[in-house]
Amino acid sequence: MKFFKTILFTFSVLFMVACGEGTDVVESGTYQGTVKEVEAEKTEIYVTTDDNKTLELYFNDATKLTKNGEMVDFSMLKENQKVEVTVEKTGNRLDPISVKIME
């Protein structure tokens, strides 16, 4: 029985670590930062804000992605790009309203 509890505890910890990925939930608003990671197959990005928070953003049909005032495709996003993101907090999730590529 002790072995089973140890296995269960180990899987629980691994699950929490894998799901959390060290992201932060912030209030609705506009933030500037740097693209830390781009996951094209999920249309998802991770942004490290100027105040060192990590935002996990899943694009949806309403998300507007722009560069130099023009709408651009998700494929334009690259790691280490400076961006400005406007997000709406919905529970513990951040919905990206707009992402502006700054460079």
C-alpha positions as CSV (number, residue, x, y, z in Angstrom):
1,M,0.0,0.0,0.0
2,K,2.9,2.4,0.8
3,F,4.3,1.8,-2.7
4,F,1.0,2.6,-4.3
5,K,0.8,5.9,-2.3
6,T,4.3,6.8,-3.3
7,I,3.5,6.2,-7.0
8,L,0.3,8.2,-6.8
9,F,2.1,11.1,-5.1
10,T,4.9,11.1,-7.7
11,F,2.4,11.2,-10.6
12,S,0.4,13.9,-8.9
13,V,3.5,16.1,-8.6
14,L,4.6,15.4,-12.2
15,F,1.1,16.3,-13.4
16,M,1.1,19.6,-11.5
17,V,4.5,20.6,-12.8
18,A,3.7,19.7,-16.4
19,C,0.4,21.6,-16.3
20,G,1.7,24.7,-14.5
21,E,4.7,25.4,-16.6
22,G,5.4,28.4,-14.3
23,T,2.9,30.8,-16.0
24,D,1.2,33.7,-14.4
25,V,-2.3,35.0,-14.5
26,V,-2.5,38.8,-14.6
27,E,-5.4,41.3,-14.6
28,S,-7.0,42.3,-17.9
29,G,-4.9,45.0,-19.6
30,T,-2.0,45.7,-21.9
31,Y,1.5,44.4,-21.3
32,Q,4.8,44.7,-23.1
33,G,7.3,41.9,-23.2
34,T,9.3,39.4,-25.2
35,V,8.1,36.2,-26.9
36,K,9.7,33.4,-24.9
37,E,8.3,30.5,-26.9
38,V,6.0,29.9,-30.0
39,E,4.0,26.7,-30.3
40,A,2.7,27.0,-33.9
41,E,0.7,23.8,-33.8
42,K,-1.4,25.1,-30.9
43,T,-1.3,28.7,-32.0
44,E,0.1,29.5,-28.5
45,I,2.8,31.8,-27.3
46,Y,4.5,32.4,-24.0
47,V,5.4,36.0,-23.3
48,T,7.8,37.2,-20.6
49,T,6.5,40.7,-19.5
50,D,8.8,43.6,-18.6
51,D,7.9,42.9,-14.9
52,N,9.1,39.3,-15.3
53,K,5.8,37.5,-15.5
54,T,5.2,34.6,-17.9
55,L,1.9,34.8,-19.8
56,E,0.5,31.7,-21.7
57,L,-1.6,32.9,-24.6
58,Y,-3.7,30.7,-26.8
59,F,-4.8,32.6,-29.9
60,N,-8.5,32.3,-30.9
61,D,-10.5,33.5,-33.9
62,A,-10.9,37.0,-32.4
63,T,-7.2,37.6,-31.6
64,K,-5.8,40.4,-33.7
65,L,-2.1,40.0,-34.6
66,T,-0.5,43.1,-36.1
67,K,2.9,44.4,-37.2
68,N,3.4,48.0,-38.3
69,G,-0.4,48.5,-38.2
70,E,-1.1,45.7,-40.6
71,M,-2.8,42.4,-39.8
72,V,-0.3,39.5,-40.1
73,D,-0.3,35.7,-39.9
74,F,0.7,33.8,-36.8
75,S,3.8,32.5,-38.6
76,M,5.3,36.0,-38.2
77,L,5.8,35.4,-34.5
78,K,9.3,34.4,-33.5
79,E,11.1,33.8,-30.2
80,N,12.8,36.9,-28.7
81,Q,10.5,39.4,-30.5
82,K,9.2,42.4,-28.5
83,V,5.5,42.4,-28.4
84,E,2.6,44.3,-26.8
85,V,-0.3,42.2,-25.7
86,T,-3.8,43.1,-24.6
87,V,-5.4,40.3,-22.6
88,E,-8.7,39.7,-20.9
89,K,-8.6,37.6,-17.7
90,T,-11.3,35.0,-17.7
91,G,-11.1,33.0,-14.4
92,N,-7.5,31.6,-14.4
93,R,-7.2,32.0,-18.2
94,L,-5.8,34.9,-20.3
95,D,-7.5,35.5,-23.6
96,P,-5.4,37.5,-26.0
97,I,-7.4,40.3,-27.5
98,S,-4.5,41.7,-29.6
99,V,-0.8,41.1,-30.0
100,K,1.3,43.7,-31.6
101,I,4.8,42.8,-32.9
102,M,6.9,45.8,-32.0
103,E,10.0,45.1,-34.2
